Amino acid sequence: SWALRAPGTRRWRSTGRRSRAWWLADIQLADGSSGIDAVNEILQNDAIPVIFITAFPERLLTGERPEPTFLVTKPFNPDMVKALISQALFFEEASQVAA
């Protein structure tokens, strides 16, 4: 699992345990840092589905990593996000069974 980084630091910190089956991210984080960079760093060590919720989908659909597993544009419907989380959990569980 991953701990939130402290304001002013550049790196995310791994706790050494994997407890997340999915990751929810935005392109621009509240502190002005890049959600894309954060997800790239996390995916170096943990291959999990990513759900991006963003007002800037064109910044993600470039063919470079991370290509989002799921993409929701703002404004969004909370029920759609719940459905995508369910799908992410289903596919993550299926990939664990197959491995």
GISULZI-V234990 format. One record per backbone hydrogen bond with DSSP energy under -0.5 kcal/mol. CO is the residue of the C=O (numbers start at 1). NH is the residue of the N-H. E is the energy in kcal/mol with one decimal. If there is no record, write none. Layout:
BEGIN
co->CO nh->NH e->E
co->CO nh->NH e->E
END
This chain:
BEGIN
co->1 nh->15 e->-2.5
co->1 nh->16 e->-0.5
co->3 nh->13 e->-0.9
co->6 nh->9 e->-2.2
co->13 nh->3 e->-2.5
co->17 nh->19 e->-0.8
co->21 nh->49 e->-0.8
co->23 nh->51 e->-3.3
co->25 nh->53 e->-2.7
co->27 nh->29 e->-0.6
co->27 nh->35 e->-3.5
co->27 nh->36 e->-0.8
co->29 nh->32 e->-2.5
co->33 nh->29 e->-2.7
co->33 nh->35 e->-0.5
co->34 nh->38 e->-1.8
co->35 nh->39 e->-2.6
co->36 nh->40 e->-2.7
co->37 nh->41 e->-2.3
co->38 nh->42 e->-2.3
co->39 nh->43 e->-3.0
co->40 nh->44 e->-0.8
co->41 nh->44 e->-0.6
co->42 nh->45 e->-1.4
co->42 nh->46 e->-1.4
co->46 nh->48 e->-1.3
co->49 nh->23 e->-1.9
co->50 nh->52 e->-0.6
co->50 nh->69 e->-1.0
co->50 nh->70 e->-2.1
co->51 nh->25 e->-2.6
co->52 nh->54 e->-0.5
co->52 nh->72 e->-2.9
co->54 nh->74 e->-1.8
co->56 nh->59 e->-1.6
co->57 nh->60 e->-1.5
co->57 nh->61 e->-1.7
co->60 nh->62 e->-2.0
co->60 nh->63 e->-0.5
co->66 nh->68 e->-0.6
co->70 nh->52 e->-2.4
co->72 nh->54 e->-2.5
co->76 nh->78 e->-0.6
co->77 nh->80 e->-1.0
co->77 nh->81 e->-1.6
co->78 nh->82 e->-2.3
co->79 nh->83 e->-2.1
co->80 nh->84 e->-2.4
co->81 nh->85 e->-2.4
co->82 nh->86 e->-2.2
co->83 nh->87 e->-2.2
co->84 nh->88 e->-2.8
co->85 nh->89 e->-2.6
co->86 nh->90 e->-2.4
co->87 nh->91 e->-2.9
co->88 nh->92 e->-2.3
co->89 nh->93 e->-2.4
co->90 nh->94 e->-2.5
co->91 nh->95 e->-2.1
co->92 nh->96 e->-1.8
co->93 nh->97 e->-2.1
co->94 nh->98 e->-2.0
co->95 nh->99 e->-1.1
END
